[in-house]
Amino acid sequence: MNKLIEHIKRVAIDDIRLFFEPFTIVTRLIRRLATAVISRFRRSKTKDEKEGDQ
């Protein structure tokens, strides 16, 4: 009986991982894109300020 319960726990954990994997991938992608856009915006903003000083 204990082995059966342990097996069910393992299968449930594996199913949860498979279910949430696409969500974690999309979340990472969105985070990377947001970071890239923000850093690009900051770079262009500082570049504009430098050009305005000259």
Secondary structure, 3 states (H helix, E strand, C coil): CHHHHHHHHHHHHHHHHHHHHHHHHHHHHHHHHHHHHHHHHHHHHHHHHHHHHC
